[in-house]
């Protein structure tokens, strides 16, 4: 099981693989711009293969596990602020209190979020974003889109990245530009490292696999795991 990443993943990707392997496939009507999407997907893949993946492999190879985990925990802690805001917008009191508690404990006892002390206490991250908030209030995802450099998305989720990006403590609090950019790079590499193991599970048409996996995952997240069928997030 690969590490959970903040931007983007609320349920484990193993669950998404289970959906795909069981024959659950996205309706082709959800991807009316497939030709353009495939072109952008190939562009993103070339950029990843040439730059991002090699850098992530090097980062993973030379960085001690304790530091790598600290970087992951630090940015996950910042991500809990976005999750808190969206849980409030969804009127989810219990989840909001959990996010708030996670931020307090991890920011203090966890040394500014470098150590995740909240999860062992039973305070699990909800990982909510504005796309999920719009979905909660009945806004459909719209057509599937592949964003340049950013990857799989939808019309709803793509637009939702704008308000989510405005809740960025790293950008707001770090004025030193080289330090800020180094943080962005570290977060990107951490997210890319988290995808190493799942890449091995992709089979068949890679574009279709990623599309279906993304759409199934987002549906799962918006519905808080209340999907038709027998899948349960706690099983993974």
N, CA, C and O of each residue as an XYZ file, in Angstrom:
944
protein
N       0.847     -1.198      0.000
C       0.000      0.000      0.000
C       0.878      1.241      0.000
O       1.753      1.373      0.856
N       0.665      2.152     -0.940
C       1.503      3.334     -0.968
C       0.988      4.345      0.037
O      -0.141      4.246      0.518
N       1.843      5.333      0.353
C       1.471      6.352      1.321
C       0.343      7.222      0.793
O       0.263      7.502     -0.403
N      -0.519      7.640      1.694
C      -1.581      8.550      1.296
C      -0.965      9.925      1.049
O      -0.066     10.351      1.775
N      -1.454     10.613      0.022
C      -0.934     11.920     -0.312
C      -2.009     12.955     -0.029
O      -3.211     12.698     -0.092
N      -1.526     14.082      0.272
C      -2.414     15.169      0.525
C      -2.991     15.671     -0.751
O      -4.140     15.228     -0.739
N      -2.820     16.373     -1.875
C      -3.566     17.120     -2.866
C      -4.905     16.475     -3.382
O      -6.040     16.895     -3.610
N      -4.574     15.854     -3.424
C      -5.420     15.118     -3.988
C      -6.210     14.026     -3.699
O      -7.304     14.019     -4.263
N      -5.803     12.589     -2.569
C      -6.289     11.221     -2.391
C      -6.930     11.107     -1.016
O      -6.258     11.254      0.005
N      -8.220     10.846     -0.994
C      -8.925     10.687      0.271
C      -9.110      9.259      0.680
O      -9.118      8.971      1.877
N      -9.259      8.338     -0.257
C      -9.317      6.914      0.063
C      -8.102      6.247     -0.543
O      -7.465      6.820     -1.427
N      -7.773      5.081     -0.103
C      -6.565      4.423     -0.597
C      -6.732      4.052     -2.051
O      -7.830      3.714     -2.493
N      -5.629      4.114     -2.805
C      -5.710      3.804     -4.222
C      -5.910      2.313     -4.434
O      -6.304      1.875     -5.515
N      -5.640      1.555     -3.416
C      -5.958      0.128     -3.510
C      -7.455     -0.065     -3.681
O      -7.890     -0.992     -4.365
N      -8.239      0.798     -3.069
C      -9.688      0.731     -3.221
C     -10.084      1.056     -4.655
O     -10.969      0.421     -5.230
N      -9.411      2.060     -5.223
C      -9.695      2.428     -6.606
C      -9.371      1.277     -7.540
O     -10.122      0.996     -8.474
N      -8.241      0.606     -7.286
C      -7.864     -0.538     -8.103
C      -8.929     -1.627     -7.999
O      -9.232     -2.301     -8.983
N      -9.488     -1.793     -6.821
C     -10.527     -2.802     -6.625
C     -11.762     -2.480     -7.464
O     -12.366     -3.372     -8.061
N     -12.133     -1.201     -7.505
C     -13.258     -0.788     -8.337
C     -12.982     -1.137     -9.791
O     -13.831     -1.712    -10.472
N     -11.795     -0.789    -10.261
C     -11.463     -0.984    -11.670
C     -11.404     -2.470    -12.010
O     -11.932     -2.907    -13.032
N     -10.754     -3.237    -11.141
C     -10.575     -4.654    -11.406
C     -11.892     -5.414    -11.385
O     -12.021     -6.465    -12.013
N     -12.867     -4.880    -10.662
C     -14.156     -5.560    -10.565
C     -15.055     -5.274    -11.760
O     -16.186     -5.752    -11.836
N     -14.522     -4.477    -12.699
C     -15.292     -4.217    -13.909
C     -16.079     -2.929    -13.866
O     -16.846     -2.640    -14.785
N     -15.900     -2.136    -12.797
C     -16.580     -0.854    -12.730
C     -15.815      0.117    -13.609
O     -14.654      0.418    -13.332
N     -16.437      0.602    -14.648
C     -15.745      1.469    -15.603
C     -16.513      2.758    -15.790
O     -17.743      2.775    -15.753
N     -15.770      3.847    -15.992
C     -16.417      5.137    -16.175
C     -17.224      5.150    -17.462
O     -16.811      4.581    -18.472
N     -18.368      5.799    -17.415
C     -19.178      5.975    -18.611
C     -18.418      6.846    -19.593
O     -17.914      7.907    -19.223
N     -18.330      6.407    -20.843
C     -17.568      7.151    -21.835
C     -18.103      8.558    -22.007
O     -17.376      9.443    -22.456
N     -19.391      8.787    -21.650
C     -19.972     10.115    -21.758
C     -19.304     11.099    -20.807
O     -19.419     12.310    -20.997
N     -18.612     10.605    -19.794
C     -17.937     11.493    -18.853
C     -16.641     12.049    -19.434
O     -16.014     12.917    -18.828
N     -16.233     11.555    -20.608
C     -14.980     11.978    -21.212
C     -15.198     12.393    -22.669
O     -14.648     11.772    -23.578
N     -16.000     13.442    -22.896
C     -16.294     13.849    -24.279
C     -15.107     14.473    -24.992
O     -15.095     14.571    -26.219
N     -14.108     14.896    -24.226
C     -12.925     15.542    -24.812
C     -11.731     14.596    -24.799
O     -10.596     15.028    -24.593
N     -11.979     13.319    -25.016
C     -10.941     12.306    -24.870
C      -9.728     12.574    -25.759
O      -8.593     12.377    -25.325
N      -9.951     13.017    -26.990
C      -8.831     13.254    -27.889
C      -7.852     14.272    -27.327
O      -6.645     14.033    -27.298
N      -8.376     15.408    -26.880
C      -7.536     16.453    -26.292
C      -6.929     15.965    -24.986
O      -5.752     16.193    -24.708
N      -7.753     15.290    -24.188
C      -7.264     14.790    -22.898
C      -6.095     13.826    -23.067
O      -5.126     13.877    -22.310
N      -6.192     12.951    -24.058
C      -5.100     12.005    -24.291
C      -3.811     12.734    -24.694
O      -2.718     12.343    -24.285
N      -3.946     13.778    -25.487
C      -2.767     14.541    -25.898
C      -2.108     15.206    -24.692
O      -0.886     15.181    -24.549
N      -2.921     15.795    -23.838
C      -2.379     16.451    -22.641
C      -1.781     15.414    -21.701
O      -0.753     15.659    -21.069
N      -2.434     14.246    -21.610
C      -1.914     13.170    -20.761
C      -0.518     12.757    -21.231
O       0.382     12.572    -20.412
N      -0.337     12.612    -22.536
C       0.964     12.227    -23.067
C       2.006     13.327    -22.828
O       3.167     13.033    -22.542
N       1.591     14.582    -22.946
C       2.491     15.697    -22.640
C       2.942     15.637    -21.178
O       4.128     15.757    -20.874
N       1.962     15.447    -20.275
C       2.294     15.358    -18.852
C       3.231     14.187    -18.580
O       4.155     14.295    -17.773
N       2.987     13.074    -19.256
C       3.796     11.882    -19.041
C       5.245     12.115    -19.479
O       6.180     11.650    -18.828
N       5.420     12.837    -20.586
C       6.773     13.138    -21.048
C       7.507     14.037    -20.066
O       8.689     13.827    -19.793
N       6.813     15.036    -19.535
C       7.422     15.924    -18.538
C       7.789     15.138    -17.285
O       8.858     15.327    -16.706
N       6.886     14.256    -16.881
C       7.134     13.442    -15.695
C       8.320     12.514    -15.906
O       9.190     12.408    -15.042
N       8.358     11.848    -17.041
C       9.429     10.891    -17.315
C      10.787     11.574    -17.431
O      11.808     11.013    -17.035
N      10.791     12.788    -17.977
C      12.050     13.486    -18.209
C      12.577     14.212    -16.977
O      13.789     14.330    -16.798
N      11.674     14.699    -16.127
C      12.117     15.549    -15.024
C      11.613     15.090    -13.653
O      12.411     14.790    -12.764
N      10.293     15.036    -13.485
C       9.723     14.856    -12.150
C      10.060     13.491    -11.557
O      10.541     13.402    -10.428
N       9.807     12.427    -12.319
C      10.063     11.083    -11.787
C      11.532     10.850    -11.461
O      11.826     10.339    -10.380
N      12.482     11.205    -12.350
C      13.896     11.015    -11.984
C      14.300     11.793    -10.735
O      15.055     11.289     -9.904
N      13.796     13.023    -10.605
C      14.113     13.810     -9.414
C      13.523     13.158     -8.160
O      14.165     13.114     -7.111
N      12.285     12.649     -8.286
C      11.653     11.983     -7.147
C      12.403     10.714     -6.767
O      12.555     10.408     -5.584
N      12.871      9.978     -7.766
C      13.645      8.758     -7.494
C      14.950      9.096     -6.773
O      15.353      8.397     -5.843
N      15.602     10.168     -7.209
C      16.822     10.586     -6.545
C      16.569     11.066     -5.124
O      17.313     10.735     -4.201
N      15.512     11.847     -4.962
C      15.120     12.334     -3.632
C      14.843     11.170     -2.690
O      15.277     11.173     -1.538
N      14.118     10.180     -3.190
C      13.764      9.030     -2.370
C      14.993      8.191     -2.023
O      15.073      7.608     -0.942
N      15.949      8.137     -2.954
C      17.129      7.300     -2.753
C      18.101      7.901     -1.735
O      18.721      7.164     -0.968
N      18.239      9.217     -1.720
C      19.271      9.837     -0.877
C      18.728     10.402      0.438
O      19.499     10.682      1.355
N      17.411     10.572      0.534
C      16.833     11.181      1.739
C      16.542     10.124      2.792
O      15.834      9.157      2.512
N      17.075     10.289      4.000
C      16.768      9.344      5.081
C      15.263      9.260      5.315
O      14.546     10.251      5.177
N      14.799      8.075      5.669
C      13.361      7.856      5.849
C      12.757      8.821      6.858
O      11.638      9.296      6.664
N      13.472      9.114      7.919
C      12.920      9.975      8.970
C      12.686     11.391      8.450
O      11.724     12.052      8.843
N      13.569     11.853      7.566
C      13.397     13.185      6.984
C      12.273     13.171      5.959
O      11.451     14.086      5.910
N      12.246     12.125      5.144
C      11.200     12.007      4.129
C       9.822     11.963      4.781
O       8.880     12.595      4.302
N       9.711     11.214      5.875
C       8.440     11.138      6.596
C       8.086     12.487      7.207
O       6.921     12.884      7.218
N       9.093     13.189      7.715
C       8.857     14.504      8.291
C       8.330     15.501      7.270
O       7.420     16.279      7.558
N       8.910     15.471      6.076
C       8.443     16.357      4.995
C       6.989     16.040      4.650
O       6.161     16.938      4.501
N       6.697     14.743      4.528
C       5.326     14.330      4.216
C       4.355     14.785      5.309
O       3.287     15.321      5.012
N       4.726     14.574      6.555
C       3.854     14.965      7.667
C       3.653     16.472      7.726
O       2.554     16.946      8.011
N       4.718     17.225      7.455
C       4.640     18.689      7.524
C       3.607     19.227      6.541
O       2.754     20.034      6.913
N       3.678     18.786      5.294
C       2.751     19.301      4.296
C       1.350     18.705      4.466
O       0.361     19.336      4.094
N       1.261     17.511      5.018
C      -0.054     16.956      5.338
C      -0.734     17.785      6.418
O      -1.949     17.982      6.391
N       0.057     18.269      7.365
C      -0.484     19.115      8.429
C      -1.026     20.420      7.862
O      -2.081     20.895      8.282
N      -0.304     20.996      6.912
C      -0.812     22.201      6.246
C      -2.085     21.882      5.470
O      -3.005     22.698      5.416
N      -2.136     20.701      4.873
C      -3.320     20.300      4.133
C      -4.543     20.135      5.016
O      -5.672     20.277      4.548
N      -4.327     19.838      6.289
C      -5.458     19.703      7.211
C      -6.203     21.024      7.383
O      -7.385     21.030      7.727
N      -5.511     22.153      7.143
C      -6.173     23.460      7.227
C      -7.208     23.586      6.110
O      -8.324     24.054      6.338
N      -6.832     23.168      4.909
C      -7.779     23.162      3.789
C      -8.936     22.218      4.072
O     -10.093     22.539      3.799
N      -8.616     21.051      4.619
C      -9.652     20.078      4.957
C     -10.618     20.649      5.991
O     -11.831     20.468      5.879
N     -10.083     21.335      6.995
C     -10.922     21.946      8.028
C     -11.895     22.947      7.409
O     -13.086     22.936      7.721
N     -11.386     23.805      6.538
C     -12.239     24.821      5.917
C     -13.373     24.170      5.125
O     -14.512     24.636      5.166
N     -13.061     23.108      4.415
C     -14.085     22.455      3.595
C     -15.063     21.638      4.421
O     -16.234     21.536      4.056
N     -14.618     21.059      5.514
C     -15.553     20.365      6.395
C     -16.523     21.349      7.043
O     -17.690     21.026      7.267
N     -16.037     22.543      7.340
C     -16.927     23.575      7.876
C     -17.970     23.967      6.836
O     -19.150     24.112      7.153
N     -17.521     24.138      5.582
C     -18.445     24.497      4.509
C     -19.477     23.395      4.261
O     -20.581     23.669      3.792
N     -19.114     22.151      4.577
C     -20.040     21.025      4.418
C     -20.859     20.769      5.685
O     -21.639     19.818      5.746
N     -20.678     21.616      6.686
C     -21.424     21.518      7.941
C     -21.177     20.185      8.650
O     -22.068     19.659      9.317
N     -19.981     19.649      8.504
C     -19.610     18.387      9.157
C     -18.890     18.716     10.457
O     -17.672     18.890     10.480
N     -19.651     18.798     11.529
C     -19.110     19.250     12.811
C     -18.049     18.299     13.348
O     -16.967     18.735     13.743
N     -18.349     17.007     13.364
C     -17.397     16.043     13.918
C     -16.082     16.047     13.150
O     -15.007     16.047     13.750
N     -16.170     16.050     11.822
C     -14.959     16.053     11.005
C     -14.185     17.355     11.181
O     -12.954     17.354     11.177
N     -14.903     18.466     11.335
C     -14.242     19.757     11.555
C     -13.474     19.754     12.864
O     -12.344     20.240     12.927
N     -14.082     19.208     13.909
C     -13.412     19.127     15.204
C     -12.189     18.219     15.134
O     -11.164     18.493     15.757
N     -12.310     17.135     14.368
C     -11.171     16.229     14.199
C     -10.017     16.936     13.493
O      -8.867     16.837     13.921
N     -10.329     17.654     12.402
C      -9.293     18.394     11.679
C      -8.641     19.436     12.575
O      -7.418     19.581     12.583
N      -9.460     20.158     13.327
C      -8.931     21.184     14.232
C      -8.014     20.557     15.278
O      -6.939     21.083     15.568
N      -8.442     19.440     15.836
C      -7.633     18.754     16.840
C      -6.315     18.260     16.245
O      -5.267     18.357     16.882
N      -6.373     17.727     15.011
C      -5.164     17.266     14.341
C      -4.172     18.426     14.172
O      -2.979     18.274     14.434
N      -4.671     19.562     13.739
C      -3.798     20.717     13.521
C      -3.148     21.154     14.831
O      -1.949     21.433     14.872
N      -3.936     21.211     15.894
C      -3.411     21.644     17.192
C      -2.354     20.673     17.707
O      -1.257     21.091     18.077
N      -2.676     19.376     17.736
C      -1.738     18.389     18.282
C      -0.481     18.261     17.431
O       0.629     18.217     17.960
N      -0.657     18.202     16.107
C       0.505     18.019     15.245
C       1.378     19.271     15.174
O       2.595     19.176     15.012
N       0.756     20.436     15.297
C       1.523     21.679     15.234
C       2.284     21.957     16.521
O       3.275     22.688     16.516
N       1.822     21.375     17.622
C       2.482     21.615     18.914
C       3.331     20.407     19.314
O       4.558     20.445     19.225
N       2.678     19.351     19.747
C       3.408     18.151     20.168
C       4.142     17.490     18.992
O       5.132     16.785     19.186
N       3.650     17.723     17.791
C       4.272     17.133     16.608
C       5.337     18.005     15.981
O       5.755     17.760     14.849
N       5.787     19.029     16.711
C       6.884     19.887     16.243
C       6.587     20.483     14.865
O       7.263     20.183     13.880
N       5.559     21.334     14.823
C       5.162     22.036     13.598
C       4.708     21.078     12.502
O       4.787     21.397     11.315
N       4.233     19.903     12.905
C       3.699     18.955     11.937
C       4.689     17.953     11.414
O       4.325     17.104     10.600
N       5.941     18.017     11.854
C       6.944     17.069     11.372
C       6.656     15.648     11.848
O       7.039     14.677     11.197
N       5.984     15.538     12.976
C       5.609     14.233     13.522
C       4.085     14.169     13.592
O       3.442     15.067     14.136
N       3.523     13.115     13.043
C       2.071     12.933     13.091
C       1.703     12.210     14.383
O       1.723     10.981     14.451
N       1.367     12.993     15.400
C       0.958     12.400     16.681
C      -0.548     12.192     16.733
O      -1.043     11.470     17.598
N      -1.285     12.821     15.812
C      -2.742     12.777     15.863
C      -3.303     11.444     15.376
O      -4.245     10.918     15.968
N      -2.739     10.896     14.312
C      -3.273      9.650     13.763
C      -3.215      8.501     14.766
O      -4.205      7.782     14.904
N      -2.091      8.292     15.479
C      -2.069      7.227     16.489
C      -3.075      7.452     17.622
O      -3.441      6.513     18.328
N      -3.521      8.711     17.791
C      -4.519      9.028     18.806
C      -5.936      8.736     18.315
O      -6.903      8.917     19.054
N      -6.055      8.279     17.058
C      -7.376      7.992     16.501
C      -7.985      9.154     15.749
O      -9.143      9.089     15.338
N      -7.215     10.222     15.564
C      -7.705     11.390     14.837
C      -7.240     11.283     13.388
O      -6.155     11.748     13.038
N      -8.071     10.667     12.553
C      -7.702     10.426     11.170
C      -8.058     11.625     10.293
O      -9.094     12.265     10.473
N      -7.179     11.908      9.349
C      -7.396     13.028      8.446
C      -8.588     12.759      7.529
O      -8.723     11.669      6.975
N      -9.448     13.762      7.377
C     -10.616     13.633      6.507
C     -10.259     13.934      5.053
O     -10.905     13.421      4.139
N      -9.250     14.749      4.833
C      -8.760     15.091      3.496
C      -9.869     15.574      2.572
O     -10.129     14.966      1.533
N     -10.519     16.663      2.951
C     -11.577     17.262      2.140
C     -11.022     18.427      1.319
O     -10.111     19.128      1.761
N     -11.573     18.625      0.128
C     -11.190     19.766     -0.692
C     -12.452     20.428     -1.234
O     -13.560     19.939     -1.014
N     -12.278     21.550     -1.948
C     -13.448     22.313     -2.375
C     -14.243     21.584     -3.459
O     -15.451     21.785     -3.580
N     -13.576     20.741     -4.246
C     -14.306     19.922     -5.211
C     -15.289     19.010     -4.509
O     -16.415     18.834     -4.973
N     -14.870     18.422     -3.380
C     -15.768     17.575     -2.594
C     -16.880     18.414     -1.979
O     -18.020     17.962     -1.875
N     -16.547     19.636     -1.571
C     -17.571     20.513     -0.998
C     -18.648     20.837     -2.032
O     -19.839     20.806     -1.723
N     -18.229     21.148     -3.253
C     -19.208     21.419     -4.315
C     -20.052     20.174     -4.585
O     -21.265     20.266     -4.771
N     -19.395     19.001     -4.604
C     -20.126     17.754     -4.808
C     -21.105     17.487     -3.685
O     -22.208     16.993     -3.923
N     -20.712     17.808     -2.465
C     -21.591     17.618     -1.301
C     -22.883     18.424     -1.461
O     -23.960     17.968     -1.077
N     -22.764     19.626     -2.031
C     -23.930     20.492     -2.203
C     -24.616     20.279     -3.551
O     -25.422     21.107     -3.976
N     -24.296     19.166     -4.227
C     -25.055     18.768     -5.401
C     -24.502     19.208     -6.744
O     -25.158     19.006     -7.766
N     -23.314     19.802     -6.775
C     -22.714     20.208     -8.038
C     -22.063     18.985     -8.685
O     -21.165     18.378     -8.102
N     -22.509     18.626     -9.876
C     -21.943     17.455    -10.550
C     -20.526     17.744    -11.033
O     -20.118     18.899    -11.157
N     -19.791     16.680    -11.299
C     -18.383     16.836    -11.647
C     -18.174     17.445    -13.025
O     -17.152     18.083    -13.275
N     -19.138     17.252    -13.922
C     -18.945     17.715    -15.285
C     -17.983     16.797    -16.020
O     -17.571     15.775    -15.472
N     -17.619     17.136    -17.243
C     -16.739     16.273    -18.031
C     -15.367     16.091    -17.393
O     -14.867     16.964    -16.682
N     -14.783     14.951    -17.663
C     -13.420     14.644    -17.229
C     -12.447     15.489    -18.045
O     -12.609     15.639    -19.256
N     -11.439     16.040    -17.375
C     -10.403     16.804    -18.069
C      -9.037     16.419    -17.512
O      -8.908     16.067    -16.339
N      -8.029     16.490    -18.359
C      -6.647     16.325    -17.920
C      -6.004     17.704    -17.999
O      -5.913     18.296    -19.074
N      -5.562     18.207    -16.855
C      -4.979     19.538    -16.803
C      -3.481     19.473    -17.097
O      -2.799     18.579    -16.597
N      -2.960     20.398    -17.895
C      -1.514     20.415    -18.144
C      -0.729     20.486    -16.834
O      -0.969     21.364    -16.005
N       0.191     19.573    -16.661
C       1.077     19.463    -15.495
C       0.368     18.979    -14.228
O       0.990     18.328    -13.389
N      -0.915     19.285    -14.077
C      -1.642     18.921    -12.855
C      -2.314     17.557    -12.931
O      -2.578     16.941    -11.898
N      -2.596     17.074    -14.144
C      -3.112     15.723    -14.282
C      -4.616     15.591    -14.262
O      -5.329     16.542    -14.583
N      -5.121     14.391    -13.877
C      -6.558     14.079    -13.939
C      -7.402     15.043    -13.107
O      -7.028     15.417    -11.995
N      -8.537     15.434    -13.661
C      -9.443     16.318    -12.943
C     -10.809     16.254    -13.627
O     -11.076     15.357    -14.427
N     -11.648     17.202    -13.304
C     -12.949     17.380    -13.955
C     -13.199     18.873    -13.974
O     -12.450     19.640    -13.369
N     -14.248     19.290    -14.667
C     -14.546     20.721    -14.704
C     -14.754     21.253    -13.292
O     -14.200     22.288    -12.923
N     -15.547     20.547    -12.513
C     -15.798     20.981    -11.127
C     -14.526     21.009    -10.309
O     -14.221     22.013     -9.665
N     -13.781     19.913    -10.328
C     -12.593     19.812     -9.490
C     -11.485     20.754     -9.956
O     -10.711     21.261     -9.144
N     -11.414     20.988    -11.275
C     -10.409     21.911    -11.782
C     -10.660     23.325    -11.300
O      -9.735     24.000    -10.850
N     -11.908     23.783    -11.389
C     -12.251     25.119    -10.899
C     -12.093     25.215     -9.390
O     -11.764     26.275     -8.858
N     -12.330     24.104     -8.706
C     -12.241     24.098     -7.238
C     -10.805     24.264     -6.746
O     -10.585     24.618     -5.588
N      -9.841     24.016     -7.605
C      -8.445     24.190     -7.203
C      -8.132     25.655     -6.905
O      -7.209     25.948     -6.145
N      -8.892     26.573     -7.494
C      -8.628     27.999     -7.292
C      -8.882     28.409     -5.842
O      -7.976     28.956     -5.214
N     -10.082     28.169     -5.275
C     -10.266     28.527     -3.856
C      -9.392     27.704     -2.919
O      -8.939     28.212     -1.894
N      -9.147     26.432     -3.259
C      -8.274     25.622     -2.404
C      -6.869     26.208     -2.344
O      -6.242     26.222     -1.285
N      -6.375     26.695     -3.489
C      -5.020     27.253     -3.523
C      -4.911     28.545     -2.729
O      -3.815     28.942     -2.332
N      -6.045     29.204     -2.496
C      -6.021     30.443     -1.713
C      -5.831     30.166     -0.228
O      -5.440     31.050      0.534
N      -6.119     28.902      0.185
C      -5.900     28.518      1.589
C      -4.552     27.804      1.657
O      -4.491     26.588      1.833
N      -3.501     28.552      1.519
C      -2.157     27.988      1.456
C      -1.269     28.708      2.453
O      -0.725     29.770      2.151
N      -1.122     28.138      3.633
C      -0.343     28.779      4.684
C       1.119     28.921      4.296
O       1.776     29.889      4.679
N       1.634     27.951      3.530
C       3.036     28.017      3.126
C       3.269     29.259      2.268
O       4.240     29.987      2.475
N       2.386     29.498      1.314
C       2.522     30.668      0.444
C       2.276     31.958      1.208
O       2.929     32.969      0.947
N       1.336     31.933      2.156
C       0.971     33.144      2.886
C       2.021     33.541      3.927
O       2.255     34.727      4.160
N       2.647     32.546      4.546
C       3.526     32.831      5.679
C       5.008     32.883      5.320
O       5.794     33.473      6.061
N       5.406     32.283      4.206
C       6.824     32.254      3.830
C       7.067     33.301      2.754
O       6.658     33.132      1.605
N       7.744     34.392      3.138
C       7.992     35.489      2.205
C       9.273     35.298      1.408
O       9.412     35.837      0.310
N      10.214     34.528      1.961
C      11.487     34.314      1.285
C      11.252     33.402      0.078
O      10.972     32.213      0.234
N      11.368     33.968     -1.121
C      10.977     33.251     -2.335
C      11.747     31.948     -2.549
O      11.121     30.934     -2.857
N      13.090     31.924     -2.399
C      13.803     30.649     -2.580
C      13.333     29.563     -1.603
O      13.213     28.395     -1.974
N      13.070     29.960     -0.358
C      12.571     28.996      0.627
C      11.182     28.505      0.251
O      10.882     27.316      0.360
N      10.337     29.431     -0.194
C       8.983     29.063     -0.590
C       9.014     28.086     -1.761
O       8.303     27.081     -1.759
N       9.838     28.385     -2.755
C       9.924     27.512     -3.923
C      10.520     26.155     -3.574
O      10.124     25.136     -4.140
N      11.466     26.138     -2.646
C      12.039     24.862     -2.200
C      10.975     24.008     -1.529
O      10.957     22.787     -1.680
N      10.092     24.662     -0.789
C       8.993     23.936     -0.147
C       8.042     23.345     -1.171
O       7.604     22.203     -1.033
N       7.718     24.127     -2.208
C       6.855     23.619     -3.269
C       7.489     22.391     -3.932
O       6.813     21.405     -4.226
N       8.805     22.478     -4.160
C       9.511     21.362     -4.806
C       9.498     20.125     -3.915
O       9.286     19.012     -4.396
N       9.724     20.319     -2.615
C       9.726     19.188     -1.681
C       8.355     18.532     -1.615
O       8.251     17.307     -1.551
N       7.305     19.344     -1.629
C       5.945     18.798     -1.590
C       5.644     18.013     -2.861
O       5.042     16.941     -2.803
N       6.064     18.546     -4.011
C       5.852     17.862     -5.279
C       6.564     16.516     -5.302
O       5.987     15.512     -5.718
N       7.823     16.494     -4.854
C       8.586     15.248     -4.849
C       7.974     14.239     -3.887
O       7.942     13.043     -4.178
N       7.491     14.712     -2.746
C       6.853     13.816     -1.784
C       5.616     13.163     -2.391
O       5.394     11.964     -2.223
N       4.809     13.961     -3.101
C       3.606     13.407     -3.727
C       3.978     12.408     -4.826
O       3.328     11.377     -4.994
N       5.038     12.739     -5.568
C       5.430     11.846     -6.669
C       5.974     10.529     -6.137
O       5.714      9.476     -6.719
N       6.722     10.572     -5.045
C       7.237      9.348     -4.430
C       6.079      8.446     -4.009
O       6.172      7.223     -4.116
N       5.004      9.038     -3.539
C       3.855      8.267     -3.089
C       3.159      7.503     -4.198
O       2.332      6.633     -3.924
N       3.478      7.812     -5.444
C       2.834      7.140     -6.567
C       3.671      6.004     -7.152
O       3.226      5.315     -8.069
N       4.871      5.808     -6.631
C       5.759      4.796     -7.209
C       5.119      3.403     -7.223
O       5.083      2.739     -8.259
N       4.624      2.978     -6.082
C       4.127      1.606     -5.982
C       2.853      1.386     -6.782
O       2.637      0.296     -7.312
N       2.003      2.413     -6.876
C       0.736      2.221     -7.573
C       0.938      2.151     -9.080
O       0.118      1.566     -9.787
N       2.020      2.738     -9.578
C       2.278      2.670    -11.017
C       2.381      1.226    -11.499
O       2.024      0.904    -12.633
N       2.876      0.370    -10.615
C       3.041     -1.037    -10.986
C       1.708     -1.748    -11.158
O       1.655     -2.820    -11.762
N       0.631     -1.169    -10.638
C      -0.683     -1.804    -10.693
C      -1.464     -1.423    -11.946
O      -2.499     -2.022    -12.240
N      -0.974     -0.426    -12.688
C      -1.683      0.019    -13.881
C      -1.552     -1.023    -14.980
O      -0.457     -1.515    -15.251
N      -2.669     -1.356    -15.608
C      -2.655     -2.357    -16.671
C      -3.540     -1.897    -17.826
O      -4.379     -1.009    -17.675
N      -3.330     -2.524    -18.982
C      -4.152     -2.202    -20.143
C      -3.896     -0.798    -20.643
O      -2.763     -0.317    -20.636
N      -4.967     -0.144    -21.080
C      -4.881      1.230    -21.576
C      -4.609      2.156    -20.399
O      -5.493      2.389    -19.575
N      -3.401      2.681    -20.316
C      -3.013      3.487    -19.160
C      -3.905      4.712    -18.985
O      -4.325      5.024    -17.871
N      -4.190      5.396    -20.072
C      -5.041      6.595    -19.982
C      -6.423      6.240    -19.430
O      -6.916      6.904    -18.518
N      -7.050      5.193    -19.983
C      -8.369      4.788    -19.523
C      -8.366      4.314    -18.087
O      -9.307      4.572    -17.336
N      -7.300      3.615    -17.702
C      -7.185      3.124    -16.340
C      -7.143      4.294    -15.357
O      -7.869      4.316    -14.363
N      -6.270      5.272    -15.659
C      -6.121      6.436    -14.770
C      -7.413      7.235    -14.716
O      -7.817      7.690    -13.646
N      -8.065      7.410    -15.861
C      -9.335      8.150    -15.894
C     -10.381      7.482    -15.023
O     -10.991      8.128    -14.171
N     -10.592      6.178    -15.236
C     -11.619      5.466    -14.480
C     -11.297      5.449    -12.984
O     -12.181      5.597    -12.141
N     -10.015      5.266    -12.677
C      -9.611      5.248    -11.276
C      -9.878      6.598    -10.626
O     -10.369      6.662     -9.499
N      -9.556      7.674    -11.331
C      -9.780      9.011    -10.783
C     -11.261      9.280    -10.540
O     -11.645      9.751     -9.469
N     -12.094      8.979    -11.539
C     -13.517      9.260    -11.413
C     -14.161      8.429    -10.301
O     -15.008      8.929     -9.560
N     -13.755      7.150    -10.185
C     -14.293      6.309     -9.117
C     -13.847      6.814     -7.749
O     -14.626      6.832     -6.796
N     -12.593      7.221     -7.668
C     -12.080      7.720     -6.393
C     -12.797      8.987     -5.957
O     -13.156      9.137     -4.789
N     -13.008      9.911     -6.914
C     -13.664     11.162     -6.564
C     -15.118     10.927     -6.155
O     -15.621     11.589     -5.247
N     -15.788      9.999     -6.814
C     -17.156      9.676     -6.413
C     -17.173      9.122     -4.993
O     -18.041      9.465     -4.189
N     -16.201      8.260     -4.697
C     -16.089      7.685     -3.363
C     -15.885      8.788     -2.323
O     -16.507      8.774     -1.261
N     -15.002      9.747     -2.643
C     -14.685     10.815     -1.700
C     -15.870     11.741     -1.479
O     -16.170     12.108     -0.343
N     -16.544     12.120     -2.554
C     -17.679     13.036     -2.431
C     -18.797     12.410     -1.604
O     -19.470     13.091     -0.830
N     -18.985     11.097     -1.780
C     -20.047     10.395     -1.053
C     -19.579      9.853      0.293
O     -20.298      9.098      0.948
N     -18.363     10.242      0.706
C     -17.809      9.780      1.983
C     -17.835      8.266      2.127
O     -18.101      7.734      3.205
N     -17.554      7.585      1.029
C     -17.470      6.126      1.070
C     -18.796      5.415      0.963
O     -18.837      4.185      0.999
N     -19.888      6.157      0.833
C     -21.204      5.526      0.748
C     -21.509      5.166     -0.698
O     -22.356      5.785     -1.342
N     -20.801      4.150     -1.201
C     -20.953      3.720     -2.592
C     -21.836      2.495     -2.668
O     -21.971      1.738     -1.707
N     -22.437      2.315     -3.837
C     -23.178      1.075     -4.069
C     -22.189     -0.076     -4.160
O     -21.124      0.076     -4.757
N     -22.513     -1.198     -3.592
C     -21.607     -2.335     -3.636
C     -21.129     -2.682     -2.236
O     -21.715     -2.262     -1.238
N     -20.066     -3.448     -2.184
C     -19.624     -3.990     -0.900
C     -18.312     -3.404     -0.441
O     -17.710     -3.924      0.498
N     -17.841     -2.330     -1.075
C     -16.544     -1.797     -0.714
C     -16.660     -0.948      0.535
O     -17.644     -0.232      0.721
N     -15.658     -1.030      1.384
C     -15.610     -0.274      2.618
C     -14.194      0.254      2.783
O     -13.233     -0.515      2.758
N     -14.063      1.566      2.950
C     -12.741      2.161      3.069
C     -11.946      1.558      4.212
O     -10.723      1.457      4.118
N     -12.599      1.159      5.276
C     -11.891      0.608      6.436
C     -11.260     -0.728      6.135
O     -10.426     -1.204      6.906
N     -11.643     -1.354      5.018
C     -11.064     -2.641      4.675
C      -9.674     -2.510      4.088
O      -8.985     -3.511      3.895
N      -9.246     -1.264      3.798
C      -7.969     -1.085      3.120
C      -7.022     -0.297      4.002
O      -5.885     -0.038      3.610
